[in-house]
Amino acid sequence: MTAKEMARCAYLALDEKKAEDITVIDISGVSTVADYFIIANGTNSNQVLAMVDNVEEQLHKAGYDPKQVEGYRQGNWVLLDYIDIIVHVFDKENRLFYDLERIWRDGKCIDIKELED
């Protein structure tokens, strides 16, 4: 599975749990940290955790487990590091506060249709 396919899998897993404002940023040209950031938010900590659990489950089925998981216990910003992709799942307040889209604005925001190629 390529990084693009992993990003698509994570996107669909988030969408399945009604994630809000799913953003995929291609950072491969501006960073060596990963190829893609996937950023989404839920309306409360229960939804955030359900979204995270679904991403982990779907990527596990595809043969990938996260290298690192941060913030699961608090449930207001959970980071899933899959090396090639990094998934950030926030509650609304923390997403607005940390504004990762602004920080990574040098990356290219891509549409789900671009992940299907």
HELIX and SHEET records of a PDB file:
HELIX    1   1 ALA A    3  GLU A   16  1                                  14    
HELIX    2   2 SER A   45  LYS A   61  1                                  17    
HELIX    3   3 LYS A   92  TYR A   98  1                                   7    
HELIX    4   4 LEU A  100  ILE A  103  1                                   4    
HELIX    5   5 ILE A  112  LEU A  115  1                                   4    
SHEET    1   A 6 GLN A  68  GLU A  70  0                                        
SHEET    2   A 6 TRP A  77  ASP A  81 -1                                        
SHEET    3   A 6 ILE A  85  ASP A  91 -1                                        
SHEET    4   A 6 TYR A  36  GLY A  42  1                                        
SHEET    5   A 6 GLU A  20  ASP A  26 -1                                        
SHEET    6   A 6 LYS A 108  ILE A 110 -1                                        
END                                                                             
